[in-house]
Amino acid sequence: MESATHDPVIDVRGLVKTYGDTTALAGVDLTARAGSVLGLLGPNGSGKTTTVRILATLLRPDGGSASVLGHDVVADADAVRSRIGLTGQYAAVDEALTGRDNIVLVARLLDLSRADARRRATDLLDRFGLADAGGRRVRTYSGGMRRRLDLAISLIGRPDVLFLDEPTTGLDPRHRAEVWDTVRALAADGVTVLLTTQYLEEADQLADDLVVLDRGSVIAAGTPASLKSDVGGQRLHVRPLHRADLPAALAVVADLAPGHVPAADATGEITVAADRPDLLHRAGADLDRAGIAVAELGLRLPSLDDVFLTLTGRAAEEAAA
């Protein structure tokens, strides 16, 4: 029996997965609404891929429950597989075949007739902007084109739910933007998307709702706007021109913002809560008096990076490392 329309399309309760002495998931809860993009955000090792593999019926949980479209992923795995698509971290396409032949091959494996497989290939190549390249071997495709072809293949069976596990890994900014446009179009067509990412900007751009994972546990959930609102206020950002001045600049910023602990990320940018209207002016003056040249100095609204830093006490880059 299908789940009621008001029920979550994806429903995860207390999900646990262990590998020997290592706990990959420590009681994860999450839900996804129909036609929405749920972003699963966290660094490498946070449990994102393990969660996707369980939801896609590729891995059995050790505890808790998970259902997709009302079907339990363990007890009713076949029903789940018939309604989902999955795109992993790396494009799973045959480089020796043309783009069209890749789609036709998978369509035939899904029991489409030869004529229907060819029609489906034509439709998907056109939808993903690959019609002109459909007759070329995939080895000639750019990274963004391969990723779009991979997404096209995941939609051959017209899934209601699509799992995208870090779909822009290894792509340059232009090709990443192409994939973003594709994800937006899928959601607009009513596909429910669960997107895992460690790119804070990607989560901010695409997700209607976010679940933040760290070390196998959910540390926050909500819309991107609500999570940034929870952090509150503006942030002072300071980047010394010379990396050697970073410790001295940190000390200056700490003196300017008593009660707040400034943090420096891997790029040498210092961030601290700015709850005083004159903080920017004072920071410029004090850094100048200290003889510290700055490459950047300004106030910004909190980002998802600030959210992660506030929640975990470390920047996302540090957590991933």
C-alpha positions in Angstrom: 0.0 0.0 0.0 1.4 3.4 -1.0 2.0 6.0 1.7 -0.6 8.8 2.1 0.2 12.0 0.2 0.8 13.9 3.4 3.3 11.3 4.7 7.1 11.9 4.2 8.4 10.4 1.0 11.6 9.4 2.9 11.3 8.6 6.6 14.3 7.6 8.7 14.1 6.8 12.4 17.0 6.0 14.7 19.2 4.6 11.9 22.3 2.8 13.2 25.2 1.2 11.2 28.4 0.0 12.7 31.6 -1.5 11.1 33.3 -3.4 13.9 34.2 -0.8 16.5 33.4 2.1 14.2 30.0 3.6 14.4 29.0 5.1 11.0 25.5 6.1 12.0 24.5 6.7 15.6 20.7 7.0 15.5 20.0 9.2 12.5 16.5 10.8 12.0 15.4 12.6 8.8 12.4 13.1 6.6 11.9 14.4 3.1 8.8 16.0 1.6 7.4 15.1 -1.8 8.9 17.2 -4.6 11.6 18.7 -2.4 15.3 18.7 -2.3 16.7 17.4 1.0 20.3 18.3 1.5 22.4 15.9 3.6 25.4 18.1 4.6 28.6 17.0 6.3 32.3 16.4 5.9 33.8 13.1 4.6 33.1 10.4 7.2 30.0 12.0 8.6 27.7 9.2 7.5 26.2 10.7 4.3 27.0 7.9 1.9 26.1 5.2 4.4 22.7 6.8 4.8 22.2 6.9 1.0 23.3 3.3 0.6 20.8 2.1 3.2 18.0 4.1 1.6 18.9 2.7 -1.8 18.7 -0.9 -0.4 22.5 -1.5 -1.0 23.3 -1.8 2.7 21.3 -3.2 5.7 21.1 -1.1 8.8 22.0 -2.5 12.2 19.2 -0.6 14.0 16.4 1.8 13.5 14.1 1.9 10.4 13.9 3.6 7.0 11.2 3.8 4.4 10.9 5.3 1.0 7.4 6.0 -0.4 6.0 4.0 2.4 8.1 0.9 1.7 10.5 -0.4 4.3 14.0 -0.5 2.8 14.7 -4.0 4.3 11.4 -5.8 4.3 10.2 -4.3 1.0 13.4 -3.7 -0.9 12.2 -4.7 -4.3 9.3 -2.1 -4.1 11.8 0.6 -3.1 14.2 -0.2 -6.0 11.4 0.1 -8.5 10.7 3.7 -7.5 14.1 5.2 -7.0 17.2 6.3 -9.0 20.7 6.6 -7.7 23.7 8.6 -8.9 27.0 7.9 -7.0 30.0 10.1 -6.5 31.5 9.2 -9.8 29.8 8.9 -13.2 29.1 5.2 -13.9 29.1 5.3 -17.7 30.8 3.2 -20.4 33.4 5.4 -22.1 33.7 3.1 -25.1 30.0 3.6 -26.0 28.2 6.6 -27.3 26.0 8.6 -24.9 22.9 7.3 -26.8 24.2 3.7 -26.6 24.7 4.0 -22.8 21.1 5.1 -22.3 19.7 2.4 -24.7 21.8 -0.3 -22.9 20.4 0.5 -19.5 16.9 0.9 -20.8 17.0 -2.5 -22.4 18.3 -3.9 -19.1 15.1 -2.4 -17.5 13.0 -4.4 -20.0 12.1 -1.5 -22.3 11.5 -2.6 -25.9 14.1 -1.6 -28.5 11.8 1.1 -29.9 10.9 2.4 -26.4 14.6 2.4 -25.4 15.5 4.5 -28.4 12.7 6.9 -27.8 13.7 7.2 -24.1 17.3 7.9 -25.1 16.2 10.7 -27.5 14.0 12.3 -24.8 16.7 12.2 -22.1 19.6 13.4 -24.4 17.4 16.4 -25.4 16.4 17.1 -21.8 19.9 17.1 -20.5 21.4 19.2 -23.4 23.2 16.2 -24.9 21.4 15.8 -28.2 24.3 17.0 -30.3 26.7 14.8 -28.4 24.6 11.7 -28.3 26.4 10.0 -31.2 29.9 10.6 -29.7 31.8 8.2 -27.5 31.7 9.1 -23.9 35.5 9.3 -23.6 35.2 12.6 -25.6 32.8 14.1 -23.0 33.8 16.7 -20.5 33.3 16.0 -16.8 30.1 18.0 -16.7 28.7 16.1 -19.8 29.5 12.8 -18.2 27.8 13.8 -15.0 24.7 14.9 -16.9 24.6 11.6 -18.8 24.9 9.8 -15.5 21.9 11.7 -14.2 20.0 11.0 -17.4 20.6 7.3 -17.0 19.3 7.4 -13.4 16.0 8.7 -14.7 15.4 6.0 -17.4 12.9 4.3 -15.1 11.1 7.6 -14.2 11.9 7.4 -10.5 9.8 9.2 -7.9 12.8 9.6 -5.7 16.4 10.3 -6.7 19.5 9.9 -4.5 22.4 12.0 -5.6 25.6 11.2 -3.6 28.0 14.1 -3.9 27.1 14.6 -7.6 29.5 17.4 -8.2 32.6 15.8 -6.8 35.6 16.7 -8.9 33.8 19.1 -11.2 35.0 22.6 -11.9 32.6 25.6 -11.1 31.1 25.8 -14.6 30.2 22.1 -14.7 29.0 22.2 -11.1 26.6 24.9 -12.1 25.3 22.7 -15.0 24.5 19.9 -12.5 22.8 22.4 -10.2 20.5 23.5 -13.0 19.7 19.9 -13.7 18.8 19.2 -10.0 16.5 22.3 -9.9 14.7 21.1 -13.0 14.2 17.6 -11.6 12.7 19.0 -8.4 10.5 21.3 -10.5 9.2 18.2 -12.3 8.1 16.7 -8.9 11.0 14.4 -8.3 12.0 14.1 -4.6 15.8 14.5 -4.4 18.1 13.6 -1.5 21.4 15.3 -2.2 24.5 14.6 -0.2 27.2 17.2 -0.3 30.2 18.6 1.6 30.0 21.9 -0.3 28.2 24.5 1.8 27.4 26.7 -1.2 25.8 23.7 -3.0 23.5 23.0 0.0 22.6 26.7 0.2 21.8 26.8 -3.5 19.7 23.6 -3.9 18.2 22.4 -0.7 14.7 23.2 0.6 15.6 21.5 3.8 18.9 20.5 5.4 20.1 17.8 7.8 23.7 18.4 9.1 25.6 15.3 10.0 28.8 15.1 11.9 30.4 11.8 13.0 27.3 9.8 12.3 24.9 12.0 14.2 22.4 14.7 13.2 23.6 17.9 14.8 21.1 20.3 13.1 18.1 20.2 10.8 15.9 22.9 9.2 15.8 25.2 6.1 19.1 26.9 5.1 17.5 30.2 6.2 16.5 28.9 9.6 19.9 27.4 10.3 21.6 30.7 9.4 19.1 32.5 11.6 19.9 30.3 14.5 23.5 31.4 14.3 22.3 35.0 14.3 23.9 38.3 13.5 26.5 39.5 11.1 30.1 38.2 10.9 33.3 40.2 10.8 35.7 38.7 8.2 39.4 39.5 8.2 42.0 38.1 5.9 45.6 39.2 6.5 47.6 40.0 3.4 50.5 38.0 4.8 49.9 34.5 6.3 52.6 35.2 8.9 50.4 37.9 10.4 47.6 35.5 11.1 48.3 35.0 14.8 48.7 38.7 15.4 45.5 39.4 13.5 43.6 36.8 15.6 44.8 38.5 18.8 43.6 41.9 17.5 40.2 40.5 16.6 39.8 38.6 19.9 40.4 41.9 21.8 37.8 43.6 19.7 35.1 41.0 20.4 35.2 39.9 24.0 32.9 37.0 24.7 33.4 35.6 21.2 36.1 33.3 20.0 37.4 34.2 16.5 38.1 31.3 14.2 40.5 31.0 11.2 39.8 28.7 8.3 42.2 26.9 6.0 42.5 29.9 3.7 43.6 32.2 6.6 40.3 34.1 6.9 39.3 35.1 10.4 35.6 35.1 11.4 33.9 36.4 14.5 30.4 37.4 15.5 29.9 41.2 15.0 27.4 42.4 17.6 28.7 46.0 17.8 27.9 48.6 15.1 31.4 50.1 15.2 33.3 46.8 15.0 34.2 47.1 11.3 35.7 50.6 11.8 37.5 49.7 15.0 38.9 46.5 13.4 40.4 48.5 10.5 41.9 51.1 12.9 43.4 48.5 15.3 44.8 46.3 12.5 46.4 49.4 11.0 47.9 50.4 14.3 49.3 46.9 14.7 50.9 47.1 11.3 48.9 44.3 9.9 48.1 44.7 6.2 44.7 43.1 5.2 43.6 41.6 1.9 39.9 41.5 3.0 37.9 43.2 5.7 34.2 43.4 5.9 30.8 42.4 7.4 28.7 39.6 6.0 25.5 37.8 7.0 26.2 34.3 8.4 26.8 31.5 5.8 26.3 27.8 6.1 30.0 27.6 6.8 29.4 29.8 9.9 26.6 27.4 10.9 28.9 24.4 10.7 31.6 26.2 12.6 29.1 27.2 15.3 27.6 23.7 15.6 30.9 21.7 15.6 33.5 24.2 16.8 35.5 23.7 13.6 35.3 24.8 9.9 33.9 22.4 7.3 37.3 22.1 5.6 39.0 21.1 8.9 36.2 18.5 9.6 36.6 17.0 6.2 40.4 16.7 6.7 
